[in-house]
Amino acid sequence: MPQRTLGEIVRDQTPLTMPPEATVAAACRAMYERKVGAVLVTDPDRRLRGIFTGRDAVRLLAEGLDAKATPLAEVMTKDPTTLDPKATAMDALLMLNDCGFRHLPIVRDGRVAGIVSRYDFRAKEQARLDDETGFMEMMR
């Protein structure tokens, strides 16, 4: 089975992006409306500065911060791990699995191309991941 590239997967995407000065409340509202679990925090040139996820929102609330007054820049994950659109679906699945990420930004030349999560991959790709990680566990 030929491997899909991440560029193929995100080709028609319009990922949710917001500037670093946007508030957490605005980000959560946009995530809810778009039914997505992450915001890519970008500058005006669409250069990735960070990622804000539902996990970050939970942490913010647990720390007692005010979502209406807290900018994304204060609570986002800065300089997140990314992959290039030329990387394969398996590259992304392995990274999501190994690093415990739920979302992985796809960046070309520093600019946002898209974002993937486990839900973006086909059953065959998931099965191959299971085969590969199972094999690696047996080798230990």
HUZISUL-V141928 format. One record per residue. N is the residue number from 1. OMEGA is omega in whole degrees, -180 to 180 (NA if undefined). NEAR is the number of other C-alpha atoms within 12 Angstrom. Layout:
n: {N/N}
omega: {OMEGA/OMEGA}
near: {NEAR/NEAR}
//
This chain:
n: {1/2/3/4/5/6/7/8/9/10/11/12/13/14/15/16/17/18/19/20/21/22/23/24/25/26/27/28/29/30/31/32/33/34/35/36/37/38/39/40/41/42/43/44/45/46/47/48/49/50/51/52/53/54/55/56/57/58/59/60/61/62/63/64/65/66/67/68/69/70/71/72/73/74/75/76/77/78/79/80/81/82/83/84/85/86/87/88/89/90/91/92/93/94/95/96/97/98/99/100/101/102/103/104/105/106/107/108/109/110/111/112/113/114/115/116/117/118/119/120/121/122/123/124/125/126/127/128/129/130/131/132/133/134/135/136/137/138/139/140}
omega: {177/-178/175/174/178/176/177/-176/-176/-174/-176/-178/167/-176/177/178/177/178/-179/-179/176/-179/176/179/179/179/180/178/180/178/180/-178/-179/-178/177/-176/-177/173/173/-177/-173/172/-177/179/-178/174/-177/177/-179/176/177/-177/176/177/178/179/179/179/180/-180/180/180/177/179/-179/-177/-179/-177/-175/178/179/-178/-178/-172/-179/170/-177/177/-177/174/-179/170/177/178/179/178/-177/176/-179/176/-178/-180/178/-180/178/-178/-174/-176/180/179/171/-177/-179/179/176/-171/176/179/177/-178/-178/174/-179/179/177/171/-180/-177/-178/-174/-179/180/-180/178/177/-180/179/176/179/178/-177/-179/176/178/-179/177/179/-177/-178/NA}
near: {9/9/21/24/25/34/27/23/30/31/19/12/19/19/33/34/40/36/29/31/25/29/29/38/26/27/40/34/23/25/24/17/13/16/15/26/32/39/47/45/40/33/20/15/15/26/27/39/34/37/43/47/36/29/21/30/35/18/19/27/19/12/13/13/21/21/26/20/19/26/26/38/29/26/34/35/29/21/20/27/25/35/34/29/30/24/25/25/38/36/30/41/39/30/26/28/21/15/16/15/27/28/36/45/46/41/32/22/16/24/26/39/34/36/45/44/31/26/20/27/28/19/15/18/26/24/16/21/26/18/16/19/20/13/12/13/10/9/8/7}
//
